[in-house]
């Protein structure tokens, strides 16, 4: 069997928790942050609620630019 490239199970949960913690620490609201970054709010909300497994890399770049950080900062 081949390896699966997409994050699974616990890893996705850890990423979601880290992303949420980043938002709380920076006092970021999903809809306002999305508007500032010019990305669909549904992408952030879908990830936070578990409806989608990942946020697109291009979206992460825009969110990072709007938050004045690197995309990796979201998940640490």
Secondary structure, DSSP 8 states (H G I E B T S, - for coil): -----S--HHHHHHHHHHHHHHHHHTT--HHHHHHHHTS-HHHHHHHHHTSSS---HHHHHHHHHHHTS-GGGGG-
